[in-house]
Structures are given as structure tokens and as C-alpha cells.
Amino acid sequence: MYETIILDNGLRLITTPMPHTRSVAISFYIGTGSRYETEAQGGVSHFIEHLCFKGTEKRPTPRDISSVIEGVGGMLNAGTDKEMTVYWCKVAQPHFLSALDVLTDILLNSKFDPAEIEKERHVIIEEINMSLDSPAQRASMLIEDIMWPGHPLGRDIAGKKETVAALSRQMMLDYMARQYRPQNTVVAIAGAINKQEAVKAVSKATAVWKKGRPTARFTPYRSRAGKRVLIEKRDTEQAQMFLALPGISMKHPDRFKLDLLNIILGNGMSSRLFTEIRDKLGLAYSIHSYSEHFLDTGSMAISAGVDNKNLKVAIKAILAELARLKERVPDEEIKKAREFFKGRILLRMEDSRSVAGWTGSQEILMGKIQTVDEVIKIVEAITADELQKVALDTLKGEGLKLAAVGNIDPDANWEDLLKI
């Protein structure tokens, strides 16, 4: 059971005791990410996340920061997404206060030293280069580009090399001052901790963080016409491909129905895609599907790596499975998918960091938290008729998009294949 309290400065603190554990996970969720950026700011959220580990007055070097946590066997990291940024730490319970001190120090007191900014600028550009050199990651970028044309959701979270090169220290400080506000932050703590200790410690550690709301808002996504196919020719042994369809938002009542359909389609070695495309046809080593939910939109996508000469055959076989998904799903298959869904959630809840992630991410994005039991109850009530309706509403050929990277002809009639 979790408890939520709002501190005097507007910071939301969620505590979830896990008496059987010996660890404590602390996660700071900031309600900002790449979709909050303008074109010129592309990559600034991700850049700031990197710089928060580069030194404070109290801990001048990256090593000074990491050694406090790693020196006691803990883990410290962060991640930037499209709609939120998270800074997290997991340590054995006796080191809770030290971990909290490190996280609040890097969030509130990072120096943004000009020399460190320039070094990290080169590091991030190399990170972008690494992604561009990876056919699978490049194909992922391309599908997002055509899924969300002309919108921040379609941009790479790390930004472009040109925008990263142009970001100034002042641009970063201004963006951070607008977005890194207590009322735009959730602290989720889970593990061997009690509420009173957590409230006292967090209140003290964040007392200097003055009350304030974020000023930047994201641009709502509105569907617009754009390319349906984006092919990048490269001299590779495999074609890395993505097929994607518009999905539904995290606030939509059918969200978990689409997630259940996705499990049936392409999660795990007993899924339809794995069984048909890999086991029966031998077309791919790796194939899976996923559903993605944002605040106002979403997607359902399939990714695979296939021999260049087999790309068309693989696309046709995958689309046949999508078409079959619009038929009534047998009750036994739905039961298996429900158990898969429930099992994966329950296994996650054994880990203190996952528990902090469950509460913190929901609160920062949705402003409310559904418990594991509530979500499981929703999934257990989903019927075959409801699944079929969601499939018929979602799996429509006119919404299909294809992105691929490989030794393939960009000018072939790929769009003619995109029919369900």
C-alpha cells in the first residue's frame, strides 16, 4: 500500500513500504521531456539529465557523485523520455539518507560548468552517432518520424547533432528553471522505509526548493497527412523494419485492451508473431510488438530483422497476423494473455525500484495511481467481444506506416503492401 503526501513547496511524495526487502529505491520524476521542447531546444531535456551528474559544489566531479552510491554497492542513474525525466537511486536501507542527499544535490546544485558542458556535448553527439550507425535504432527513429510528422513526438529524444551543438548554457538553465519545479516533480520511495522517516528526510533535503509551477506546456498531437513509407538504403545483411499503427492514449478506457491484444500478437515466444514468423516460416530471429501510450495519443508497432530479400514476404506474413487479430480471439488464448500480463506485473513488484516506478510514473503523468490489484481487475474483466472491437477500431490499413533500413530498394511499391 502506498501513501501520498504533498509537501509545503508542492512536491508530491509517495511512499510504499516493502518490509520484506533490505533495499530502498528513490526516484525523482520530473514532468518534462522531449515533447516539451521547441525545435531549437531539441535534446535539451536529455542534455540537462547528463549534466546533472557532472558536478556540484559539494561533489565537484562525476566520480565524487557516483562513488558515494557505488561505494556502498548501490545503483544511480537517470533517463529522459518524451513526457518525463527520472533520476533514480537504489541502495541498501542503511544508506537511504546518503542516496537522498546525492539525488537532491545533483538536481538542485549542479554547477553546469562550461568546460563540462562542452565535453558532454561531444559525448551526446557520439551517442547520436552510435544510434545513427545502428540500423535497428535508425529504423526506430524513422518510424517515429512518420508516425508523428512535424511534431515533437516524432523527434529523437537526444535531439539532432545540429541542435545539440547549438544549445547554450543559458538555454539549459532557463529550461531547467521553468520545468524543474517542485509542483512538477514526484518523489517515489519504495522498500525498507517508513512514511515518517521519508517525509522528514525529503522535507529537509528539499526545503530550499521554492514553490513554483512549470511554465512550458506540450503541443497536443493532431493527426495529419504524411509519408506512409520511409526506407533508408544501407549495405547490411539484414533489413531492420518497423510497422506501426496509431494507437490510444494512456487515459483512454481501452488502453489495457490494446495491451492485451499486443501480448497475444507479439509478446514472448508463444505469441502469434513469434510462432508464425520465426518458428513456422523461419523469416526472423527477432520479432516482437509493443503498444505505446502517451498523454494524448499512442501507437502499436512491430519490429523485426529479416533478410533483405525476404522483407516483402515478411511484411505480408506480419500483416496477415494483424488481419487475423481482428477475428474473435479464442477464450483460451485470452486467458493465457491475461496470465502473462498479471505475471509480468507481479514479478516486477518484487523489486523496490519497479514499485517506485509504478507509483511515481503514474502520478507524474496522470495525477493519479491505479494499484496493481485495480489494473489486474480491469484486465480480468476484458471479454473477447471487447478485444475484437478494439482490434477493428485500431487495426486499419490506412493508418499503417512502414520504416526500414537495409539493402533494399527505396523506390519499390512498398505502400501497396500496407493493407489489412
Long-range contacts (C-beta under 8 A, 24 or more apart in sequence): 2-359, 2-369, 2-371, 3-195, 4-363, 4-369, 5-195, 5-199, 7-182, 7-199, 7-202, 7-203, 7-206, 8-203, 8-211, 9-182, 9-183, 9-206, 9-207, 9-209, 9-210, 9-211, 10-181, 10-182, 10-183, 10-211, 10-212, 10-213, 11-182, 11-183, 11-185, 11-186, 11-187, 11-202, 11-206, 11-209, 12-185, 12-186, 12-187, 12-363, 13-186, 13-187, 13-189, 13-198, 13-199, 13-202, 14-186, 14-187, 14-188, 14-189, 14-356, 14-359, 14-360, 14-363, 14-369, 15-189, 15-190, 15-193, 15-194, 15-195, 15-198, 15-199, 16-188, 16-189, 16-190, 16-191, 16-355, 16-356, 16-359, 17-190, 17-191, 17-192, 17-193, 17-194, 17-195, 18-190, 18-191, 18-192, 18-352, 18-355, 19-192, 21-93, 21-191, 21-192, 21-352, 22-92, 22-93, 22-192, 23-90, 23-91, 23-92, 23-93, 23-191, 23-192, 23-352, 24-90, 24-91, 24-92, 24-93, 24-95, 24-96, 24-99, 24-189, 24-190, 24-191, 24-192, 24-193, 24-352, 25-88, 25-89, 25-90, 25-188, 25-189, 25-190, 25-191, 25-351, 25-352, 25-353, 25-355, 25-356, 26-88, 26-89, 26-90, 26-96, 26-99, 26-100, 26-103, 26-187, 26-188, 26-189, 26-356, 27-86, 27-87, 27-88, 27-89, 27-187, 27-188, 27-189, 27-353, 27-356, 27-357, 27-360, 28-86, 28-87, 28-88, 28-103, 28-107, 28-185, 28-186, 28-187, 29-84, 29-85, 29-86, 29-185, 29-186, 29-187, 29-188, 29-360, 29-361, 29-363, 29-364, 30-84, 30-85, 30-86, 30-87, 30-179, 30-180, 30-184, 30-185, 30-364, 31-83, 31-84, 31-179, 31-184, 31-185, 31-186, 31-214, 31-364, 31-365, 32-84, 32-85, 32-179, 32-180, 32-184, 32-214, 32-216, 33-80, 33-81, 33-82, 33-83, 33-84, 33-85, 33-157, 34-80, 34-81, 34-82, 34-152, 34-155, 34-156, 34-157, 34-159, 35-82, 35-83, 35-151, 35-152, 35-153, 35-218, 35-219, 35-294, 36-83, 36-152, 36-179, 36-216, 36-217, 36-218, 37-152, 37-155, 37-159, 37-175, 39-163, 40-163, 40-166, 41-163, 41-167, 41-171, 41-175, 42-155, 42-159, 42-160, 42-163, 42-164, 43-124, 43-156, 43-157, 43-158, 43-159, 43-160, 43-163, 43-164, 43-167, 44-159, 44-167, 44-171, 44-172, 44-175, 45-80, 45-85, 45-157, 45-175, 45-179, 46-80, 46-124, 46-157, 46-158, 46-159, 47-120, 47-121, 47-124, 47-159, 47-164, 47-167, 47-172, 48-85, 48-172, 48-175, 48-176, 49-78, 49-79, 49-80, 49-85, 49-87, 50-120, 50-123, 50-124, 51-110, 51-112, 51-116, 51-117, 51-120, 51-172, 52-78, 52-87, 52-106, 52-107, 52-110, 53-78, 53-106, 54-110, 54-111, 54-112, 54-113, 54-116, 54-120, 55-110, 55-111, 55-113, 55-116, 56-105, 56-106, 56-109, 56-110, 56-111, 57-109, 57-111, 58-105, 58-109, 59-102, 59-105, 59-106, 60-111, 65-102, 65-105, 65-106, 68-98, 68-102, 69-95, 69-98, 69-99, 69-102, 72-98, 74-99, 76-102, 80-157, 81-157, 82-152, 82-153, 82-157, 82-294, 83-218, 83-294, 83-295, 83-365, 84-361, 84-364, 84-365, 86-357, 86-360, 86-361, 88-353, 88-356, 88-357, 90-191, 90-352, 90-353, 93-191, 93-192, 93-193, 96-193, 96-197, 96-201, 97-201, 100-201, 100-202, 100-205, 101-205, 104-205, 104-206, 107-180, 108-206, 108-208, 108-209, 112-169, 112-172, 112-173, 114-169, 117-169, 117-172, 121-164, 121-165, 121-167, 124-158, 124-159, 124-164, 125-161, 125-164, 125-165, 127-158, 128-156, 128-158, 128-159, 128-160, 128-161, 128-164, 129-161, 131-156, 131-158, 135-234, 135-236, 135-238, 135-240, 135-405, 135-406, 136-240, 136-303, 136-305, 136-405, 138-232, 138-240, 138-405, 139-232, 139-240, 139-241, 139-242, 139-303, 139-403, 139-404, 139-405, 140-242, 140-303, 140-403, 142-230, 142-232, 142-242, 142-403, 142-404, 142-405, 143-230, 143-242, 143-244, 143-301, 143-401, 143-402, 143-403, 145-230, 145-403, 146-226, 146-227, 146-228, 146-229, 146-230, 146-401, 146-403, 147-244, 147-246, 147-299, 147-401, 148-221, 148-297, 149-224, 149-225, 149-226, 149-227, 150-224, 150-226, 151-219, 151-221, 152-218, 152-219, 153-221, 153-294, 153-297, 175-216, 178-214, 178-215, 178-216, 179-214, 179-215, 179-216, 181-212, 181-213, 181-214, 182-206, 182-209, 182-210, 182-211, 182-212, 183-211, 183-212, 183-213, 183-214, 184-213, 184-214, 185-364, 186-360, 186-363, 186-364, 187-360, 188-356, 188-357, 188-359, 188-360, 188-363, 189-356, 190-352, 190-353, 190-355, 190-356, 190-359, 191-352, 191-355, 191-356, 192-352, 218-295, 220-296, 221-294, 221-296, 221-297, 227-401, 228-400, 228-401, 228-402, 228-415, 228-418, 229-401, 229-402, 229-403, 229-414, 229-415, 229-418, 230-401, 230-402, 230-403, 230-404, 231-402, 231-403, 231-404, 231-405, 231-408, 231-409, 231-410, 231-414, 232-404, 232-405, 232-410, 233-406, 233-407, 233-408, 233-409, 233-410, 234-405, 234-406, 234-407, 235-407, 236-308, 236-405, 236-406, 236-407, 237-307, 237-308, 237-407, 238-305, 238-306, 238-307, 238-308, 238-406, 239-305, 239-306, 239-307, 239-308, 239-311, 239-404, 239-405, 239-406, 239-407, 239-408, 240-303, 240-304, 240-305, 240-404, 240-405, 240-406, 241-303, 241-304, 241-305, 241-306, 241-311, 241-314, 241-315, 241-402, 241-403, 241-404, 241-406, 242-301, 242-302, 242-303, 242-401, 242-402, 242-403, 242-404, 243-301, 243-302, 243-315, 243-318, 243-319, 243-400, 243-401, 243-402, 244-299, 244-300, 244-301, 244-302, 244-400, 244-401, 244-403, 245-299, 245-300, 245-301, 245-394, 245-395, 245-396, 245-399, 245-400, 245-401, 246-297, 246-298, 246-299, 246-300, 246-394, 246-399, 247-291, 247-292, 247-293, 247-297, 247-298, 247-299, 247-300, 247-394, 248-293, 248-297, 248-298, 248-394, 249-293, 249-294, 249-295, 249-296, 249-297, 249-298, 250-293, 250-294, 250-295, 250-298, 250-365, 250-366, 251-295, 251-296, 251-366, 252-293, 252-298, 254-386, 254-390, 254-393, 255-293, 255-298, 256-375, 256-378, 256-379, 256-382, 257-382, 257-386, 257-387, 257-390, 258-291, 258-298, 258-300, 258-390, 258-394, 259-291, 259-341, 260-334, 260-337, 260-338, 260-341, 260-379, 260-382, 260-387, 261-291, 261-300, 261-325, 261-329, 261-387, 261-390, 261-391, 261-394, 262-289, 262-290, 262-291, 262-300, 263-337, 263-340, 263-341, 264-325, 264-329, 264-333, 264-334, 264-337, 265-289, 265-302, 265-321, 265-322, 265-325, 266-290, 266-302, 267-340, 268-340, 270-336, 272-321, 272-324, 272-325, 273-302, 273-318, 273-321, 276-317, 276-321, 277-304, 277-314, 277-317, 277-318, 277-321, 281-313, 281-317, 283-307, 283-310, 283-313, 283-314, 283-317, 284-314, 287-318, 295-365, 300-394, 300-395, 308-406, 308-407, 308-408, 311-404, 311-406, 311-408, 312-412, 312-417, 315-402, 315-414, 315-417, 316-417, 319-400, 319-417, 319-418, 319-419, 319-420, 322-395, 322-420, 323-395, 323-420, 325-391, 325-395, 326-388, 326-391, 326-392, 326-395, 326-420, 327-388, 328-384, 328-385, 328-388, 329-384, 329-387, 329-388, 330-384, 331-384, 334-382, 334-384, 334-387, 338-379, 338-380, 338-382, 341-376, 341-379, 342-376, 342-379, 342-380, 345-372, 345-375, 345-376, 346-372, 395-420, 396-420
